[in-house]
């Protein structure tokens, strides 16, 4: 593809961070070139939820849609913590890894690379960070503070909620809103209704999924399979929302299968150009302003891999902070069968949440918190295979009868918890493995601290208590203790008030290179207490667009 216009800004990555800053720029008249390493996905063709075998398929893997990644130190499983291991009535309680390292993601890497990024397979949770999350170090003595406040982001949160069509009642305790959500709340699934009737803390979870027709997209049909890809377009992934609008402006040029292999510096420490491989051909693209939005794993990877004689530690790494402060998310999930519950396999994933522990000092003696979510559909209990492999043991005619009797009665509650950054947890370049372009791949190191183990135990207690109150017989539990199953990752190019403490300032601009900006979860100084980060990433992206043009 030859460029017909000279871009004012080049954006690398088309997920929540790249799409939001691109939209913010073109909506104010700027010309933007967006480079995406992955392919396009066609919802109707690529997400066949109405065809046989749907439950055996996860989000589709297309050529070029998975990044190469390796794992280093993930921590050793101490037998003293074996009460935190995963188990189920089907698989049993014996763990083959005791005394060995935690498992990495099943299949190596779980985040999709494509036009729309991870929003293609997210379930659309739309959360504002708690105002106290921005003052985490001040309140807990650990981690870091943000150099901006909730009030700085609030107007941008409101913009994103209306651009994406967020449905709900309110943003949650203490998260004040200058305007209500764009859409009314979704009806609650039968599982969410049971939780709400049995516990006082459960409320409607804000969701970027259409509860009625909105933005030229239809209302949700409640198939419950958001993470497998939405064929209708009612889920607000950025390919059908922000990027669609930006492309309609005529000021966005989007190049898929465009792999940036190096940021090259020129006079005055500015990024002069990018080395790019597009559809197999090497190109050099001059860079007036550059926004890096490749995510908390591949953003530090590209910065480190762009090292030169002038910048031997990598681009934007004058502070030595690139790749450090990596934060995964903790997860504990408990599931069981509730006698008399029906049709729990239908509805919207993550439709109810409990924010009672989602503040920095929620648990005495521990830093950080967690939220509880109704996750019957998120966790794969929307079809019979999930029941057969996790909930209902046995075989033969008696087992079939049990399957028929129990199907639709599963209930799952998950806790998503905070990780406080630790020196051992980081993203580095793998010294032994390169990708097909000769660039070293990213390697994740992520070790659970005593604080994380304490939070996991608190999460275990609260999910079990919620299920017990709902009358569930516990049958299956999943844990971050023995497997790296982070749904979101953060912190490897964090923002700070001072150059020596971070990689970018409060606007996302590099301390070292005036025309380089970062727009993804790598800039988060803290991870929040279980809030999904996409809304905050997009709010930061819109705010960044204003700063670039200002």
C-alpha positions as CSV (number, residue, x, y, z in Angstrom):
1,X,0.0,0.0,0.0
2,X,1.4,3.4,-1.0
3,X,0.5,6.3,1.2
4,X,-1.6,8.9,-0.6
5,X,-1.2,11.4,2.3
6,X,1.6,12.3,4.6
7,X,0.4,11.4,8.1
8,X,0.6,13.8,11.0
9,X,0.8,10.9,13.5
10,X,1.7,7.2,13.2
11,X,0.1,4.8,15.6
12,X,1.5,1.3,16.2
13,X,-1.2,-1.1,17.3
14,X,-5.0,-1.0,16.8
15,X,-6.3,-2.2,20.2
16,X,-8.0,-0.1,22.8
17,X,-5.1,2.3,23.1
18,X,-4.2,2.7,19.4
19,X,-7.8,2.9,18.2
20,X,-8.8,5.5,20.8
21,X,-5.9,7.9,20.1
22,X,-6.4,7.4,16.3
23,X,-10.1,8.3,16.7
24,X,-9.3,11.3,18.9
25,X,-6.8,12.6,16.3
26,X,-8.8,12.2,13.1
27,X,-11.9,13.6,14.8
28,X,-10.0,16.8,15.2
29,X,-8.7,16.9,11.6
30,X,-5.3,15.1,11.9
31,X,-4.1,12.6,9.3
32,X,-3.2,9.3,10.9
33,X,-1.4,6.1,9.7
34,X,-2.2,3.1,11.9
35,X,0.1,0.1,11.6
36,X,-1.3,-3.3,12.9
37,X,0.9,-6.4,12.9
38,X,-2.1,-8.8,12.9
39,X,-4.8,-9.5,10.3
40,X,-8.4,-8.2,9.8
41,X,-11.1,-10.4,11.3
42,X,-14.5,-10.6,9.5
43,X,-17.1,-11.2,12.3
44,X,-19.7,-13.1,10.3
45,X,-17.1,-15.4,8.6
46,X,-14.6,-15.8,11.5
47,X,-17.0,-16.2,14.5
48,X,-19.4,-19.0,13.5
49,X,-21.2,-19.3,16.8
50,X,-24.3,-20.8,15.0
51,X,-22.5,-23.8,13.6
52,X,-21.8,-27.3,15.0
53,X,-18.8,-27.6,17.2
54,X,-18.9,-24.0,18.5
55,X,-18.0,-25.1,22.1
56,X,-14.8,-26.7,20.9
57,X,-13.6,-23.5,19.3
58,X,-12.1,-20.6,21.2
59,X,-11.4,-17.3,19.5
60,X,-10.1,-18.1,16.0
61,X,-6.4,-18.2,15.3
62,X,-5.5,-16.7,11.9
63,X,-2.2,-16.5,10.2
64,X,-0.2,-13.8,12.0
65,X,-2.7,-13.4,14.8
66,X,-0.5,-14.7,17.7
67,X,2.6,-13.0,18.9
68,X,5.7,-15.1,19.7
69,X,6.4,-15.0,23.4
70,X,8.3,-17.0,26.0
71,X,8.3,-17.3,29.8
72,X,11.1,-17.1,32.3
73,X,10.7,-17.1,36.0
74,X,7.0,-17.7,37.0
75,X,7.8,-18.8,40.6
76,X,8.0,-22.3,42.2
77,X,4.9,-24.0,43.7
78,X,5.5,-24.4,47.4
79,X,3.8,-27.4,48.9
80,X,2.8,-25.2,51.9
81,X,0.4,-23.3,49.5
82,X,-1.2,-26.4,48.0
83,X,-4.6,-25.3,49.3
84,X,-4.5,-22.7,46.4
85,X,-4.2,-25.2,43.6
86,X,-6.8,-25.8,40.9
87,X,-9.1,-28.9,41.2
88,X,-12.4,-30.2,40.0
89,X,-14.7,-33.1,40.7
90,X,-13.8,-34.5,37.3
91,X,-10.0,-34.0,37.3
92,X,-9.5,-34.5,41.0
93,X,-7.1,-32.8,43.4
94,X,-3.7,-34.3,42.6
95,X,-1.4,-31.7,41.1
96,X,1.6,-33.0,39.0
97,X,3.6,-29.8,39.3
98,X,4.1,-29.5,43.0
99,X,7.6,-28.1,43.7
100,X,8.0,-27.0,40.1
101,X,7.3,-23.8,38.2
102,X,3.8,-22.4,37.5
103,X,2.5,-23.2,34.1
104,X,2.4,-20.4,31.4
105,X,-0.6,-19.6,29.3
106,X,-2.1,-22.8,27.7
107,X,-0.9,-22.7,24.1
108,X,1.8,-20.1,25.0
109,X,0.0,-16.8,24.5
110,X,-3.7,-16.0,24.8
111,X,-4.0,-12.4,23.6
112,X,-5.0,-11.9,20.0
113,X,-3.1,-9.8,17.5
114,X,-5.3,-8.2,14.9
115,X,-7.3,-5.1,13.9
116,X,-9.1,-4.4,17.1
117,X,-6.5,-6.1,19.4
118,X,-7.7,-7.7,22.6
119,X,-11.1,-6.0,22.4
120,X,-11.9,-8.6,19.7
121,X,-12.2,-11.3,22.4
122,X,-12.8,-9.3,25.6
123,X,-16.3,-9.6,27.1
124,X,-16.9,-5.9,27.1
125,X,-16.6,-5.0,30.8
126,X,-16.4,-1.2,31.0
127,X,-14.9,-0.1,34.3
128,X,-13.7,3.2,35.7
129,X,-10.8,2.9,38.1
130,X,-11.7,3.7,41.7
131,X,-10.5,7.3,42.5
132,X,-8.3,5.9,45.3
133,X,-6.5,3.7,42.8
134,X,-4.7,6.7,41.6
135,X,-3.1,7.3,45.0
136,X,-2.1,3.7,45.7
137,X,1.3,4.4,47.2
138,X,0.1,7.2,49.3
139,X,-2.6,5.0,50.8
140,X,-0.7,1.7,51.1
141,X,3.0,2.6,51.2
142,X,3.6,0.2,48.3
143,X,3.6,0.4,44.5
144,X,3.3,3.8,42.9
145,X,0.9,6.7,42.6
146,X,-0.4,7.9,39.2
147,X,0.7,11.4,38.2
148,X,-2.9,12.2,37.2
149,X,-6.2,11.9,39.1
150,X,-9.7,10.4,38.6
151,X,-10.9,14.0,38.0
152,X,-8.4,14.4,35.1
153,X,-9.9,11.3,33.4
154,X,-13.6,11.7,34.2
155,X,-14.6,13.7,31.1
156,X,-12.8,11.2,28.9
157,X,-14.4,8.3,30.6
158,X,-17.8,9.8,29.8
159,X,-16.8,10.3,26.1
160,X,-15.7,6.7,25.8
161,X,-18.9,5.3,27.5
162,X,-21.0,7.1,24.9
163,X,-18.8,6.3,21.9
164,X,-18.8,2.6,22.9
165,X,-22.4,2.4,24.0
166,X,-21.9,1.3,27.6
167,X,-25.0,-0.1,29.2
168,X,-25.6,-0.1,33.0
169,X,-27.0,1.7,36.0
170,X,-23.9,3.4,37.5
171,X,-20.1,3.1,37.4
172,X,-19.8,1.7,41.0
173,X,-19.2,3.0,44.5
174,X,-17.2,6.3,44.6
175,X,-16.8,6.5,40.8
176,X,-18.8,9.7,40.3
177,X,-20.1,10.3,36.8
178,X,-20.8,13.7,35.0
179,X,-23.3,11.9,32.8
180,X,-25.2,8.6,32.8
181,X,-24.4,5.7,30.6
182,X,-25.4,5.6,27.0
183,X,-27.7,2.6,27.3
184,X,-30.0,1.1,29.9
185,X,-28.8,-2.0,31.7
186,X,-29.1,-5.5,30.3
187,X,-31.5,-8.0,31.9
188,X,-29.8,-10.2,34.4
189,X,-29.1,-13.9,33.7
190,X,-30.6,-16.5,36.0
191,X,-27.2,-17.0,37.7
192,X,-26.8,-13.3,38.4
193,X,-30.3,-13.2,39.8
194,X,-29.5,-16.0,42.3
195,X,-26.3,-14.1,43.4
196,X,-28.2,-10.8,43.8
197,X,-30.9,-12.5,45.9
198,X,-28.4,-14.2,48.2
199,X,-25.9,-11.4,48.7
200,X,-26.2,-7.7,49.3
201,X,-23.1,-6.5,47.4
202,X,-24.1,-7.6,43.9
203,X,-24.9,-4.9,41.3
204,X,-25.2,-4.6,37.5
205,X,-21.8,-4.7,35.8
206,X,-21.3,-1.9,33.2
207,X,-20.9,-3.5,29.8
208,X,-19.8,-2.2,26.4
209,X,-22.5,-4.3,24.7
210,X,-25.6,-2.9,23.2
211,X,-28.7,-3.5,25.3
212,X,-30.7,-1.9,22.5
213,X,-29.8,-0.9,18.9
214,X,-27.1,1.8,19.0
215,X,-24.5,3.4,16.8
216,X,-25.7,1.5,13.7
217,X,-25.2,-1.8,15.6
218,X,-27.9,-4.2,16.8
219,X,-28.9,-5.2,20.3
220,X,-27.3,-8.2,21.9
221,X,-28.9,-11.6,21.4
222,X,-27.5,-13.0,24.7
223,X,-25.7,-16.0,23.1
224,X,-23.1,-15.7,26.0
225,X,-20.1,-16.2,23.8
226,X,-18.5,-12.7,23.7
227,X,-14.9,-14.1,24.2
228,X,-15.3,-16.3,21.1
229,X,-15.9,-13.2,18.9
230,X,-19.2,-11.3,18.3
231,X,-20.7,-12.1,14.8
232,X,-23.4,-9.5,15.2
233,X,-21.3,-6.5,16.2
234,X,-23.4,-5.6,19.3
235,X,-20.2,-6.0,21.4
236,X,-18.3,-2.8,21.2
237,X,-14.9,-4.1,20.1
238,X,-13.0,-1.1,18.6
239,X,-13.0,-2.5,15.1
240,X,-16.7,-1.9,14.8
241,X,-16.8,1.3,16.9
242,X,-13.8,3.7,17.1
243,X,-11.9,2.4,14.0
244,X,-15.1,2.2,11.9
245,X,-15.8,5.9,12.7
246,X,-12.2,6.9,12.1
247,X,-12.0,5.2,8.8
248,X,-15.3,6.8,7.7
249,X,-13.6,10.2,8.3
250,X,-11.2,9.6,5.4
251,X,-8.3,10.7,7.5
252,X,-7.2,7.3,8.8
253,X,-5.1,4.9,6.7
254,X,-5.0,1.4,8.3
255,X,-2.3,-1.1,7.3
256,X,-2.8,-4.6,8.6
257,X,0.1,-7.2,8.5
258,X,2.5,-4.3,9.1
259,X,5.2,-5.3,11.5
260,X,7.3,-2.5,13.0
261,X,10.7,-4.0,13.7
262,X,12.6,-0.9,14.9
263,X,12.1,2.7,16.1
264,X,15.1,4.7,14.6
265,X,16.2,7.9,16.4
266,X,17.5,11.0,14.6
267,X,18.6,14.5,15.5
268,X,17.7,15.8,18.9
269,X,16.6,12.4,20.1
270,X,13.4,12.4,18.1
271,X,12.1,9.2,16.4
272,X,13.0,9.9,12.8
273,X,11.5,6.9,11.1
274,X,10.2,3.3,11.6
275,X,11.5,0.2,10.0
276,X,8.4,-1.8,8.9
277,X,7.7,-5.1,7.1
278,X,4.3,-4.8,5.4
279,X,3.0,-7.9,3.6
280,X,6.5,-9.2,3.3
281,X,8.1,-6.0,1.9
282,X,10.6,-3.9,4.0
283,X,9.7,-0.2,4.2
284,X,11.0,2.9,5.9
285,X,8.3,5.3,7.1
286,X,9.2,8.7,8.3
287,X,7.7,9.6,11.7
288,X,6.5,13.1,12.6
289,X,4.7,11.9,15.8
290,X,4.6,8.3,17.0
291,X,2.2,6.6,19.3
292,X,3.2,3.1,20.5
293,X,0.2,1.0,21.5
294,X,1.4,-2.6,21.2
295,X,0.4,-3.6,24.8
296,X,2.2,-4.2,28.0
297,X,4.3,-7.1,26.6
298,X,5.1,-6.0,23.0
299,X,5.5,-2.3,23.7
300,X,8.6,-2.8,26.0
301,X,9.8,-5.5,23.6
302,X,9.9,-3.0,20.7
303,X,11.5,-0.3,22.8
304,X,14.2,-2.7,24.0
305,X,14.8,-4.2,20.6
306,X,15.3,-0.7,19.1
307,X,18.6,-0.3,21.0
308,X,21.5,1.3,19.1
309,X,25.0,2.6,19.8
310,X,23.4,5.9,20.9
311,X,20.8,4.2,23.0
312,X,22.3,0.9,24.2
313,X,19.6,0.2,26.7
314,X,16.8,0.7,24.2
315,X,14.5,3.6,23.2
316,X,12.8,5.6,25.9
317,X,14.8,3.8,28.6
318,X,16.9,6.6,30.1
319,X,15.4,5.7,33.4
320,X,16.0,2.0,33.1
321,X,12.3,1.4,33.7
322,X,11.3,-0.1,30.4
323,X,10.1,-3.7,31.0
324,X,10.1,-3.4,34.7
325,X,7.1,-3.3,37.1
326,X,5.2,-6.0,35.2
327,X,1.9,-6.8,36.8
328,X,-0.4,-9.7,35.9
329,X,-3.9,-10.1,37.3
330,X,-4.7,-12.6,40.0
331,X,-7.7,-14.9,39.5
332,X,-9.6,-17.2,41.7
333,X,-12.7,-18.9,40.4
334,X,-15.1,-21.2,42.2
335,X,-18.0,-23.0,40.5
336,X,-20.7,-25.4,41.6
337,X,-24.1,-26.8,40.9
338,X,-27.2,-25.1,42.4
339,X,-30.2,-27.4,42.8
340,X,-33.2,-25.8,41.1
341,X,-31.2,-23.3,39.0
342,X,-32.1,-23.4,35.3
343,X,-30.8,-21.9,32.1
344,X,-27.6,-20.5,33.7
345,X,-26.0,-21.2,30.3
346,X,-27.9,-18.3,28.8
347,X,-27.4,-14.5,29.1
348,X,-24.6,-12.0,29.1
349,X,-21.2,-12.9,30.5
350,X,-20.0,-10.9,33.6
351,X,-23.4,-9.3,34.0
352,X,-23.1,-8.8,37.8
353,X,-20.3,-7.7,40.0
354,X,-19.5,-7.0,43.7
355,X,-17.2,-4.0,44.3
356,X,-17.0,-4.4,48.1
357,X,-13.3,-5.4,48.1
358,X,-12.1,-3.2,45.1
359,X,-10.2,-0.6,47.0
360,X,-6.5,-0.3,47.9
361,X,-6.7,-1.3,51.5
362,X,-9.7,-3.7,51.3
363,X,-8.0,-6.6,53.3
364,X,-6.3,-5.9,56.6
365,X,-2.6,-6.4,56.3
366,X,-2.6,-6.6,52.5
367,X,-2.0,-4.0,49.8
368,X,-4.6,-4.0,47.0
369,X,-8.0,-5.5,46.5
370,X,-10.3,-7.4,44.1
371,X,-13.7,-7.5,42.6
372,X,-16.1,-10.4,42.4
373,X,-17.9,-11.3,39.1
374,X,-20.6,-13.7,38.0
375,X,-18.6,-15.8,35.5
376,X,-20.7,-18.8,34.6
377,X,-20.5,-18.0,30.9
378,X,-17.0,-16.5,30.9
379,X,-15.5,-19.7,32.4
380,X,-16.8,-22.0,29.7
381,X,-20.0,-23.4,31.4
382,X,-22.2,-22.3,28.5
383,X,-22.3,-25.8,26.9
384,X,-22.3,-29.5,27.8
385,X,-18.5,-30.0,27.2
386,X,-17.7,-27.6,30.1
387,X,-20.0,-29.6,32.4
388,X,-18.5,-33.0,31.2
389,X,-14.9,-31.9,31.7
390,X,-15.3,-30.1,35.0
391,X,-18.6,-30.5,36.8
392,X,-20.1,-33.9,36.3
393,X,-17.8,-36.9,36.8
394,X,-18.6,-40.5,35.5
395,X,-19.4,-42.2,32.3
396,X,-22.1,-44.4,30.7
397,X,-25.9,-44.2,31.0
398,X,-25.9,-42.9,34.7
399,X,-23.5,-40.1,33.7
400,X,-25.7,-39.1,30.8
401,X,-28.7,-38.9,33.2
402,X,-26.7,-36.7,35.5
403,X,-25.7,-34.4,32.7
404,X,-29.3,-34.0,31.6
405,X,-30.3,-33.3,35.2
406,X,-27.6,-30.7,35.9
407,X,-27.2,-28.9,32.7
408,X,-28.1,-25.2,33.2
409,X,-27.6,-25.3,36.9
410,X,-23.9,-24.3,37.1
411,X,-23.0,-21.1,38.9
412,X,-19.5,-19.6,38.8
413,X,-18.0,-16.7,40.8
414,X,-14.5,-15.3,40.1
415,X,-12.4,-12.8,41.9
416,X,-10.0,-10.7,39.9
417,X,-7.3,-9.3,42.1
418,X,-4.5,-6.7,42.1
419,X,-0.8,-7.4,41.8
420,X,1.7,-5.0,43.4
421,X,4.8,-4.6,41.1
422,X,7.8,-6.6,42.2
423,X,11.4,-6.4,41.0
424,X,11.4,-10.0,39.8
425,X,8.4,-9.4,37.6
426,X,9.3,-7.9,34.2
427,X,9.4,-8.2,30.4
428,X,12.8,-8.7,28.8
429,X,14.1,-9.8,25.4
430,X,14.6,-13.5,25.1
431,X,18.3,-14.0,24.4
432,X,17.8,-17.2,22.5
433,X,14.7,-16.7,20.3
434,X,13.8,-14.3,17.6
435,X,10.7,-13.9,15.5
436,X,10.5,-14.4,11.7
437,X,11.9,-10.9,11.2
438,X,14.9,-11.5,13.4
439,X,13.6,-9.4,16.3
440,X,14.1,-11.0,19.8
441,X,10.8,-12.1,21.3
442,X,9.4,-10.9,24.6
443,X,10.0,-13.0,27.7
444,X,7.7,-12.7,30.7
445,X,8.9,-13.1,34.3
446,X,6.1,-13.0,36.9
447,X,6.4,-14.2,40.4
448,X,3.7,-14.2,43.1
449,X,4.7,-12.4,46.2
450,X,3.4,-13.0,49.8
451,X,1.0,-10.2,49.2
452,X,-0.4,-11.9,46.1
453,X,-0.7,-15.2,48.0
454,X,-2.6,-13.4,50.8
455,X,-5.0,-11.8,48.3
456,X,-5.5,-15.2,46.6
457,X,-6.6,-16.7,49.9
458,X,-9.0,-13.8,50.6
459,X,-10.4,-14.2,47.0
460,X,-10.8,-17.9,47.6
461,X,-12.7,-17.3,50.8
462,X,-15.1,-14.7,49.2
463,X,-15.9,-16.7,46.1
464,X,-16.7,-19.8,48.1
465,X,-18.8,-17.7,50.5
466,X,-20.8,-16.3,47.6
467,X,-21.4,-19.7,46.1
468,X,-22.4,-21.1,49.5
469,X,-24.9,-18.3,50.1
470,X,-26.4,-19.2,46.7
471,X,-26.8,-22.8,47.7
472,X,-24.1,-24.2,45.3
473,X,-22.3,-27.5,45.8
474,X,-18.6,-26.7,45.0
475,X,-17.3,-28.7,42.1
476,X,-14.5,-26.8,40.4
477,X,-11.9,-24.2,41.2
478,X,-9.2,-22.4,39.1
479,X,-6.3,-20.4,40.4
480,X,-3.5,-18.1,39.4
481,X,-1.3,-19.9,41.9
482,X,-0.4,-22.8,39.6
483,X,-0.9,-21.3,36.2
484,X,-0.2,-17.8,34.7
485,X,-3.8,-17.0,33.5
486,X,-3.7,-13.2,33.6
487,X,-6.6,-11.7,31.7
488,X,-4.9,-8.3,31.7
489,X,-1.2,-7.2,32.1
490,X,0.2,-3.8,33.0
491,X,3.0,-1.6,34.0
492,X,6.1,-2.1,31.8
493,X,6.4,1.5,30.6
494,X,4.7,3.3,33.5
495,X,3.8,6.9,33.7
496,X,5.3,9.0,36.5
497,X,5.7,12.6,37.7
498,X,9.5,12.5,37.3
499,X,11.7,11.1,34.5
500,X,13.8,9.0,36.8
501,X,10.7,7.1,38.1
502,X,9.0,6.1,34.8
503,X,9.0,6.0,31.0
504,X,6.3,8.6,30.1
505,X,4.7,11.6,31.8
506,X,1.1,11.9,32.8
507,X,0.0,12.6,29.2
508,X,1.8,9.5,27.9
509,X,4.6,11.4,26.3
510,X,8.1,9.9,26.5
511,X,10.5,11.7,28.9
512,X,13.4,10.9,26.5
513,X,11.9,11.6,23.0
514,X,9.5,14.5,22.5
515,X,7.7,12.9,19.5
516,X,7.1,9.5,21.1
517,X,3.9,8.6,23.0
518,X,2.7,5.3,24.6
519,X,-1.0,4.5,24.7
520,X,-1.8,1.1,26.3
521,X,-1.8,-0.6,29.7
522,X,2.0,-0.6,29.9
523,X,1.7,3.0,31.3
524,X,-0.4,2.0,34.3
525,X,1.5,2.6,37.5
526,X,-0.9,0.2,39.3
527,X,-3.4,-2.3,37.9
528,X,-6.5,-1.3,39.9
529,X,-8.4,-3.8,42.0
530,X,-9.8,-6.0,39.4
531,X,-11.3,-3.4,37.1
532,X,-11.1,-4.2,33.4
533,X,-8.6,-1.7,31.9
534,X,-10.0,-1.1,28.4
535,X,-12.2,1.9,29.4
536,X,-9.2,3.5,31.2
537,X,-6.9,2.8,28.2
538,X,-9.4,4.5,25.9
539,X,-9.9,7.5,28.1
540,X,-6.1,7.9,28.3
541,X,-6.0,7.6,24.5
542,X,-8.6,10.4,23.9
543,X,-6.8,12.6,26.4
544,X,-3.5,11.9,24.6
545,X,-5.0,12.9,21.3
546,X,-5.8,16.3,22.8
547,X,-2.3,16.6,24.2
548,X,-0.6,15.8,20.8
549,X,-2.7,18.3,18.9
550,X,-2.5,20.9,21.7
